[in-house]
Amino acid sequence: MLSSKEIIKHPLFYIVLLNFVIKLGMFLYISPWQKEVETTKIVISDSQGYEGVAENLTHYNSYAPQERNVDINGFSEFRATCFLCTYPDILWMPGYPTFLALIYKFTGIKPFIGIFIQILFSLFSVIMVYRLANLFFQKKNVSVLASLLYSIDIHSAYLANQLLPDTIFVTIFLLAVFWFFKGVINNKILFIALSAFLMGVDCLIKPIAMLYPAILMFFFFFFYKRLWTWKFKSALLFGVIYLSVIGTWAYRNHKLFNHWSLSVQAGDSFVMYNVAMTEQKVSHRNLDSIRVELQKSADSAGFKATENPFDKDAIYKKLTYDFILKHKWLYLKTHLQGAMNVFLSLGNIGMANTFGWTNNNPAKEIATVSMHRIILNFSANKKQALLGLLILLIMATQYVGALYGGIQLIRYRNLIFILLSILTMIYWAGLIGVIGMYRYKLALVPFICILAAYGYDMLKAKRAQGKKTKPMQ
């Protein structure tokens, strides 16, 4: 255990402090405590759903609203395309609203306090990047540089200032991954149990984590030499704890809606985003009109005939399946474009809007890399352009280092971390697909930064070795 003097002398202390200063600077600049900012910049889009569930929980001790009298027949054609948004307690997972509600119980409904506490909580992610790097490489230089690269990531800092679950999700995700591998490396079954619990909690924040334990188990069974009886016992314990945690919410939905499901998010996202945006590439029509047409197709398949939102979700999924069969190659191409954009999106237009530098909003069509999009990123005003250049510089530093680090790991057959990083990136980008934006890269940034730190450390070592072997002139 480090003493207070040792903590202050440790480089990680100053890196965490730097990260806090960057996030706090954004917080103060955005000023989310101002009511106008809250209503126009903070509690908008997805944040409205999370905030609504949090307020229900605060006022009524229930995730659902007190009354749910929803008649889709009274909706306009366009509003009907977002019908499942009227069920925010099953569209969104309960983890983040619970986090907000715990704060609101003490402070009242003050989203800006939730964001500030979220910023404080997010500082643990910087520490976990350091610890993960140290766990896999056991080199202080790599760990320090990885945490430094992560601490200056603009996307992570900005999203910590948004009323969205991504920041809390990533912090818990890093904790779960760390304790899993620490448990495997040190033969500590209690660490693996802790990881299972944390991964279950993380799935209750964002359902995208639901199948990620399969990746952890892949490494557990095929990359570490342990007694098979110990492996099976540990895997069974992990599975029981993990399923018990997420099962609490599945049981709640079964009790209320007779479905053992976590969310209706998949069907809604698939139809109104993945399918609609792919169809837009076929017909070049307005996105909203495509969504209205898709909703009519759902209605003809019985969408309006059932009151159960999970049955409606199943209809959306069937529409998606039929569309993919009909346009499989175009869908795959569009999906891959969105996945690529997860890594290439700058996000400076939306940030500049939040900062009050521009009234422009990010384009709603499918995210693509094009000259038109590049011009939009850098043509509005100087502040937005400079922000875009700063983000581009940081991303280039991360990606170039990560590419070199990955090559070196493969070269020296140090495969576990590079394979873990690649599989994590494929998993995340593959599931996000069409709706590619920097927000969905957040869980991947720690892996990119660790790879980059390793790469730069290897490059430094090679240069030092070159100077030693260089003949005297």
C-alpha angles and dihedrals in degrees: 000000000000120000121233091258092051091048092053091049094049115099090227090066091061093042091054088046090052090051091050092050092052093049094042090049090056090046093054093043094050091044097203092182089074108097094223091052091047094054098040104032109019115032095047137116111349091001090067091062095049091044092049093053091045091053092049089052092047096048103032105019087238132105091217124070117260091250128025107191100156119163111182090192088070093055125100116245092257096044090051089066087071096041094128088059085075086069098057092156090067099027091059125042118248100237101084096040087051090053091051094044092054088056094044091053087068103030105029122239099327112142092186091063089051089053092048093051088045088056091052091048091049091063087076088066089064090052091047092052087055092048094045091051090048092048093055102034106019092212119127093207092057093046094049094047093045092053091045093052090048094047093059095047105127095202093056092046093048095048090051084065094053128086091242133115098236097094096049089042094054094047092053091042091057091048091051094049092045096051092045095056093038088054093048094046094047098036091241110151091185090062090052089050090051090050091052091052092048092047089052091051089048091053088054087058098047122003092213087087092061098101098030093097086070088067091050091050090050090062092040095057102034108032106040125064107224135136109285091226089057091047094052093045092050093045091049092050090048091050095047093050095042095048091044091057097048090036091069090069094039089053091050091053091045090053093049102033105015092244128116092217136122103214147350089225096104098060094043093049094044096053103034096040115015097038096033093050093046091049088052088062089054100045102020089220130144111288095228093052089051090053091051089052092049090050090053089053089051091049091053088052091057103274094137093040095069128060094198109101092207090057088051088050090054090054090052090050091050090052089051093049092050092048093050091051090052097044102022098144095044090045091051091049092048091046091053091048090054091047090052091050090057086072099035103042113112098193093202093130093061092041092050088051091053091047090053095244096120141010092221119115128205113272113266096214122093112301110253136165106243140140089252091056092047091051090051091053094054108026106067100077142324096264093053091045093049090049089051091050091049092051090046091052093050092046091049090051091050097044099043091049092045092051092051092043091051092050091051092049090052091045093054092039093242089146109159100079097037091049091046089052094047094047091047091051093047091047095050100039091041094055094043094048116146097020091064115168137140092259090072092052093066096098090050098052094080091055092047091050093049091049090048092050090051090048095051091045090053091047091051091049091050092051091049090050090048092054091051093052095041109114120242115259 
